[in-house]
């Protein structure tokens, strides 16, 4: 009997204290509660919502469409979005996106966490889970993380893990209506191979 291999990321990923899985339409109540409570904590670091588009935080159908778009990205192999769950409770997201194959073999990583879970080292743990997935399952060569310099909580995540700072990109992304400079951090497959045991201690 031929056994099919599960698609990458279709099986939940696990760390020591958390689980990461694809968000589905049924997660909307938890999503709405967390995003509403954390509006001031998060929106200053995110692109502004386009005028006329439904609000994915408050509109159930818009959230379902977002989940469907993420599923299409998985099917195409261009992106993998994960909800982060702590003891079954939705606590944030970890996304491996804009995957480029060919000679680049690169992806970008973005993340956010519920302020109520901040400072407890869940995000570094989730990032190591994402790196393990990207390098060992997707076989990518490079992951990049771009962070606004004044976003100290996000910078602390990569600093705790010793992710290499490669420089400043001026006016890199439009964030909350402004073109913001970003610090660019990166890790390669060679780095992961050399540091796998050290980083896996987070798991």
C-alpha positions, 0 to 999 in steps of 0.5 A: 500500500502506498502511503502519501506524505503529509504536505509540509506544515499540515501537521501541527508543529510543537515546541516545549510549551506551545503548538503551531498550526494553520488557523481555520475559520473556526478560530475566529472567536479567539482571533477576534478576542486577542486582536481586539484586546491587543489593538494598541499593542500591535497596530503601530507595528503593522501596515494600515488597513486599506480603505474599503476592505473589510476588517479581518479582526471584526468580520468573520467572513474576512477572517475566513477569506484570510485563512483560505488565502493562507491555505492557497499559499501552502498549496503553492509552497509560497508561504506557511502561516501558523497560529501559536497556541499555549495550552490550547489558547491562541496567543499569536502568529508565526509566519514564514512568507514570500518563499522564493526558490531557485538560486535564492531559497529564501523566506521572510519571517514575521511574528506577533504575540498577545501582550498577555504572553509577552516576556515569557519567551514563547516567541523565541521558542516559536521562532526556533520551531519555525526555523526548524521547519523551514530548514529541515522540512522546507529545505530553505537556505536563508530566513530573514526578519525585518524589525523597526528599530524602536520595536524593542520587544521584537528585537529582543526575540532575535537577540536572545537567539543570536540571529545575525544583524546584517544592516539597516534598510531605509524606508523598507516597509509601509507601517501604519501609514509611514515608510519605516526603516527596518533592521534586517536580521538573517540566519542561513542553513549553515548557521542552523547546522552549526547551532542546531543543538544550541537553538534546539535547547529552546524546544 
